[in-house]
Amino acid sequence: MTVQSRRLHRPSVGRALIYLVLIAFTIFYLLPVYLLLITGMKDFEEVSLSRMWDLPASMGFDSFAAAWETLRGSFVNSFQLVIPATVISCLFGSMNGYVLSKWKFRGSDALFTAILFGMFIPYQSVLIPLVLTLQQMGLYGSIPGLILVHVVYGIPITTLIFRNYYAGVPTELVEAGKIDGAGFFGIYRAIIFPLSIPGFVVVAIWQFTSIWNEFLFGLIITNAPEQRPVTVALQNIAGSQYTLWNVQMAGALLVALPTLLIYIFLGRYFLRGLLAGALKG
């Protein structure tokens, strides 16, 4: 084998090993999805720990139909919660990041630190004052109350992402806008917002996933079954005497489907947003 052929051979072997490792990791991470799918397609009599990896005797979707019948209303609640909460928190985070990166003022760094402190406050520590506040506002037990909570809790992370993203935008563009007579909102609308699409994609995917999968606030703040998000409704599928594991697994896969589809179809844009600097410090 010549030197040139050895040079061509080594990269191909290394690349093949990388692909094998990536395929192995992919299979490992897809095992829970496989288990949810095959268990959801089994009859209740087939479900057991000793045979949990076995394929179902017959391909049926009765468990998925039963789970969907139970979760259908809660899916609507979750979408009514997630979409406005994601949009509003993205807009607030974008405006905060714009102010804290391009309109410096006295105490702005201290304010930014105070906002970031909200990321480290555990949900459990604020439940009682949170419930009392929502009751005083007349929002307790409602989807608008949940939207408000997720918007407030989303402000720290969205502000952090957008502030770091806007730090990479040349300040000269803002100064040029000021010279042309544009004000605060005019500069944001004409200069900052058009450059923010990668940042908005990252923040929207992050917020959508976080709010959709959240359980504690949905359980505590909503006090009526017809108002509860889908994660709480999924937990309520389990019976008090026994659990229909095939229906439970089918429901879990249905609940996970929106976030899976988000990352399948928008994952490339999420990565592009990260590479564009949305999470650079």
N, C-alpha and C positions, 0 to 999 in steps of 0.2 A: 504494500500500500504506500503510495507516494505521500509526501508531506501535504500537498494540496488536498488530496482526497481525505487525509486524516482531519484536516481543518474543517472540511465540509461535513465530515461524519460526526464530529464531536457536538456541534450545535444541535444537530438533528436528534441525537440521543438525549441531550439535556432538555430539549423542548418536549420530547416524548415523555420524559420523566415528570416534567412540570404538568403536562396534560393528564397523566395518570393520577398524580396527586390531586389535581383539581377535580377530576371525575370522582375520585374516592371521597373527597369532602362533599361534593354535590350529592352523592348517594347517601352519605351519612346524614346530611341535613334534610333530605327528602324522606327519610324513614318515618318520621312522625306523620307526614302527609299521607304516605302509603298506608300506615296503620289506621288513620282516620277513615280513609276511603274504603278499605276492605272491611273494616268493622261496621261501617255504616251500610254496607251492602249485604251484610249477613242477617239471617233471622236471629231472634233473641236466643233460641236454643243452641245456636252455633257459637255464641260468644263465650269464650273461656280463656283463662290465662295460658293454659297449656296449648291452645290452638290459635293464639291471637295472630300469629304470622301466616297462618294458612289462608289460602284463597277461599272465598265463599263458595258453597256448593252450587248456588245459582246466582246469576247477576240480577239483583233486584234493587229498586229505588224506593221501596215503601217507607224505609226509615227516613230518607231525605224528605219525602212528602209529609210524613208525620211531624218532623222537626220544622219544616217550613210552615206548616199550618199553625204551629205554636208560636213561631218567631216572627211571622210576617208583620204583625203590627209593630213589634219592637224594632224591626229593620227600618220602618218608616220613621219611628222616633229617633233612631240613631242618625239617619241621614238629615233629619230636620235639626238635629243637634250639631253634627260634625261640620256640615257645609258652612253655615253662618259663623260658627265659632272659629273655623279655620280662616275664613276670609277676613273677619274682623281682627283677629289676632295678628294676621300677616300685615294688614294695613297699619295697625298700631305699632308693630315692631319695625316696619319700614320707616314710619315717620320718626320714631324714637332714634333709630339708627342714623337717620339723616341729620337730625338735630345734634346728636352727640358726636358725630364725626365731622360735620361741615359747618356747624354754627356754634362753635365753642363759646362758652360763657363761664363766668366765675362759678365754681362749684360743680361744673359739668362732670368731672371725673368722680367726685364724691357721689353725685346722683347716679351715675352709671354703676358704681360699686353697690349702692343701696338697691338698685333694681336687680342686679345679679344676685344679691342676697336672697331674693325670693325663690331662686332655683333650689336653695338648700333647706327650705322650710318643709318639713314632712307634712303630708296631707293630714295625718292623724292628729297633729298638734293644733290644728285650726278648725276642727270639725264643729265644736260647740259654738265658738263665736261666729263661725260661718253660717250655721243653721239659724242662730238668733238674728244675724244681720239680714239674711234672706227673708225671714219671717217678718221683720220690720218693714222690708221693702215690698212685701206681698208677692215674692217670687219663689218662696219655698214650695217644693212639691211640683214644680213646673219645668218644662224644657227651657223656657227663657232664663230661669234661674241657673240651670246647668250651663247654658251658653255663657252667661256672665262669669261663672266660676272658671270655666276653661279659658275664656279670653284673658281674665286677670292672671291666671296661673301660666298662661302661654307667653305673656309679655316679656319676662326675663330672657327666655331662650331665643325668642324671635328678635328682641332688641340686640342681643349679643351677636347673632348671626348677621343681621343687617348692618350693625355698626362696623364689624370687621370687614364685611363686603364693601361698604362704602368707603372704608379707609383706603382701598385700592383705586378709587375713582379720583382722577387728578383734581386738585383743588382749583386749578386754573379754570376749569369749566364753570365752577360755581362763581368764581370772580368775574368771568366773562359775562355770565348771566346777570350779575349785579350791575356791571357797567352798562349792559343793554337795557337796564331799567326793570328787570324782572324782580319780583319780590320773592318771599319765602315759598309760597305755594307755586308761583310761576316757575321758579327754578326746579322745584320738585317735579312738577308736571311735565316740563319740557326737556329736562336734562336727566334728572336722577331716575325717575320712574322708567323711562325707556331702557335704561341700562340695568334695571333691576330684575329682569325676567329670570336669569339663572338663580338669583337669590330667592325669588318668590317660589320657584319650583322646589328648591331644597326645603324652604320653610313650610310650604304647603304640604309636601309629602310627610315631613316630620310631624306637623301638627295633626294632620288627618289620621296618621297611624296612632299617635299617642292618645288622641281623644277617642277614637273608635275603640281602642283596646282598654280604656280606663274602666275600672269597676267600682272603686270605693265611693266616689262622688255620686255616681249613678244610683248606687244602692241607698245612700244616706239621704240624698237631697230629694229624690223622687219617692213619694209615699203611696203611689197608686199604680197598679199593674199596667194600666193603659198609658202611663207616662214613662215607663222605664225603658232604658236603652237595651240594646240586644245582648250585651254581655251579662246584664243582670237577669234577663229573661232566660238566657242559656243556663245559668246556674239553677234557675227554678225548674228546669226540666226534670232534674233528679227528683225522684219520688221519695216520700218519707219512709216507706217500707223497703223498697228495692229500686234499683236504677235500671232503666232500659238502656244498656250501654250502646246498643246499636243506634238508637235514636239520639243519645247524647253525643256520640262521635260524629254522626251525620250533622247534627246541629253545630258542633264545634267547627267542622269543615266549612259549613255555610257561613258562619260568622267570620271565619278567617279569610274567606274568598275575596271580599273587597280590598283588603290590604295586600293580599297576594297579587291581585290583578293590577293594583297601583304600581307595585314594584316590577311586575313583569313588563308592563307597557310603558312605564315612565322611569324605570330604573336607569336607563341610559342618560336621561336628562338630569336625574338626581346626581349622577357621577359627574356630568359636565358642569353642573352648578358647583359641586365641591371643588373641581379642578379650576373653575373660574375664580375661586377665592372666597366662596361664601363662608368657609370655616377657617380661614387663615387668621392667625392672631396678629 
